[in-house]
């Protein structure tokens, strides 16, 4: 989930930045230091938007820099368990599909791709459902649900576990396949009921 939050920190402004307007210098420093990092409590810091407050500067003996208690606004992305997300398939391997959602990549394990026996097509590469003939390949747009989340230090080390097995998830055209499958199953069931009634007569 994306959100804009307020954050506080003590920012070190080196002497080379003293000629710059204070807010502008602090914004530049905060952007360089925090954009792209992962914080377990707030998520991925995508962008620092603005500096809201700057306190009085403090100097530490032996350090020519000034330190300022600062408040700033940041755009963050924090994945939530059970959250439904949209993404793009970026890589297909024998054990599953990697999906980029926002700034983080998630894995849809082969067991979580669809409710069907699936074959791995190494040439594609992709996956094909044996019964439903559903296909999943590179660059496909999908909808998935987050089932596990691990935020560690930086974006490459942060991973999501995703599922597409629940109703309404997966590729958009899968929904039509599921509806047809249900309709077919209903027709078979209705026919069987009619046959039973006929036999009773």
C-alpha positions in Angstrom: 0.0 0.0 0.0 1.3 3.5 -0.9 1.1 6.3 1.6 2.6 9.7 2.4 4.1 9.8 5.9 6.0 12.3 8.0 9.4 11.3 9.2 11.9 12.8 11.7 15.7 12.6 11.8 18.8 14.5 12.7 20.4 15.6 9.4 24.1 16.3 9.1 24.8 19.3 6.8 28.4 19.4 5.7 30.3 22.8 5.3 30.1 22.6 1.5 26.3 22.9 1.7 26.4 26.1 4.0 26.0 28.4 1.0 22.8 26.7 -0.1 19.3 27.5 1.4 19.0 25.3 4.4 15.7 23.6 3.4 17.0 22.9 -0.1 20.3 21.5 1.3 18.5 19.2 3.8 16.1 18.0 1.1 19.0 17.1 -1.2 20.8 15.2 1.6 17.7 13.3 2.7 16.9 12.3 -0.9 20.4 11.0 -1.4 20.5 9.2 1.9 17.0 7.7 2.1 15.3 7.2 -1.3 15.3 3.5 -2.2 16.1 2.2 1.2 13.8 -0.3 3.1 12.7 0.3 6.7 10.7 -2.5 8.3 8.4 -0.1 10.1 7.5 2.1 7.2 8.4 0.1 4.0 10.2 1.2 0.9 11.0 4.9 0.8 10.2 5.7 -2.8 10.6 9.5 -2.7 11.3 12.3 -0.2 8.8 15.0 -1.2 9.5 18.0 1.0 11.1 19.2 4.2 8.4 20.4 6.6 10.4 21.6 9.7 14.0 22.3 10.5 15.1 22.9 14.1 18.1 24.9 15.4 21.5 23.7 14.2 24.0 22.1 16.5 27.7 21.8 16.1 29.8 18.9 17.5 33.4 19.8 18.5 35.8 18.3 16.0 33.2 18.1 13.2 32.8 21.1 10.9 29.2 20.1 9.9 26.0 21.3 11.5 23.2 19.0 12.7 19.5 19.8 12.3 16.5 18.0 13.8 14.3 17.8 10.7 10.9 16.7 9.7 10.1 15.7 6.1 7.4 14.0 4.0 8.0 10.8 2.1 6.1 8.6 -0.3 6.5 5.0 0.9 5.3 1.6 -0.2 4.5 -0.9 2.5 3.2 -4.3 1.4 0.5 -5.8 3.7 -0.3 -9.4 4.1 -3.6 -10.3 2.3 -3.4 -7.1 0.2 -4.4 -7.6 -3.5 -1.8 -6.1 -5.9 -1.3 -5.8 -9.6 2.0 -6.4 -11.3 4.0 -7.6 -14.3 5.6 -11.0 -14.8 9.4 -10.2 -15.1 10.9 -13.7 -15.0 9.7 -17.3 -15.3 11.6 -20.2 -13.8 10.7 -23.9 -13.3 9.8 -23.1 -9.6 7.5 -20.1 -10.3 7.0 -16.6 -11.7 8.5 -13.4 -10.5 6.1 -10.4 -10.5 7.1 -6.8 -10.0 4.5 -4.9 -8.0 5.5 -1.3 -7.2 9.2 -1.2 -6.3 9.4 -4.8 -5.0 9.5 -8.2 -6.8 7.4 -11.0 -5.5 7.4 -14.8 -6.2 4.4 -16.7 -7.2 5.5 -20.3 -6.5 4.5 -22.9 -9.1 2.0 -24.3 -6.5 0.3 -20.9 -6.2 -0.1 -20.0 -9.9 -3.5 -21.6 -10.6 -6.0 -24.3 -9.5 -4.9 -26.7 -12.2 -2.1 -29.1 -13.0 0.4 -27.0 -14.9 3.2 -27.7 -17.3 6.4 -25.6 -17.5 7.3 -24.5 -21.0 11.0 -23.7 -20.9 11.0 -22.4 -24.5 8.3 -19.8 -23.9 9.1 -19.5 -21.1 5.8 -19.9 -19.3 3.2 -22.1 -17.7 0.1 -23.8 -19.3 -2.8 -25.3 -17.3 -3.5 -28.9 -18.4 -7.3 -28.8 -18.1 -8.1 -25.0 -18.4 -5.4 -24.2 -21.0 -4.7 -21.0 -19.0 -1.3 -19.5 -20.0 1.2 -17.4 -18.0 4.2 -15.8 -19.7 6.7 -12.9 -19.5 5.3 -9.4 -19.5 1.8 -10.6 -18.5 -0.2 -8.3 -16.3 -1.6 -10.1 -13.3 -3.5 -9.6 -10.1 -2.2 -11.5 -7.0 -2.6 -11.5 -3.2 0.4 -11.1 -0.8 0.8 -14.1 1.5 4.2 -13.5 2.9 6.4 -10.3 3.2 10.1 -9.9 4.1 11.5 -6.4 4.1 15.3 -6.4 4.6 17.8 -3.5 4.3 17.3 -2.8 0.6 15.0 -3.5 -2.3 16.8 -6.5 -3.9 16.8 -8.3 -0.5 13.1 -7.6 0.1 10.8 -10.3 -1.1 7.1 -11.0 -1.4 5.3 -14.3 -1.5 2.2 -14.1 -3.8 -0.7 -16.4 -4.7 -3.0 -16.3 -7.8 -5.1 -19.4 -6.9 -8.0 -17.5 -5.3 -11.1 -16.5 -7.4 -10.6 -13.3 -9.4 -6.8 -13.5 -9.3 -4.3 -14.1 -12.1 -4.6 -12.8 -15.6 -7.7 -10.9 -16.7 -8.7 -13.5 -19.3 -8.6 -16.3 -16.7 -11.8 -15.0 -15.3 -13.7 -15.8 -18.5 -12.2 -19.3 -18.5 -13.3 -19.8 -14.9 -16.9 -18.6 -15.7 -17.1 -21.0 -18.7 -15.8 -23.9 -16.5 -18.4 -23.2 -13.9 -21.2 -22.9 -16.5 -20.1 -26.3 -18.0 -20.0 -27.9 -14.6 -23.5 -26.5 -13.8 -24.9 -27.9 -17.1 -23.4 -31.3 -16.3 -24.9 -31.3 -12.8 -28.3 -30.1 -14.1 -28.3 -32.9 -16.8 -27.5 -35.5 -14.2 -30.4 -34.3 -12.0 -32.8 -34.5 -14.9 -31.6 -38.0 -15.7 -32.2 -39.1 -12.1 -35.7 -37.7 -12.2 -36.4 -39.5 -15.4 -35.2 -42.8 -13.9 -37.5 -42.4 -10.9 -40.5 -42.0 -13.2 
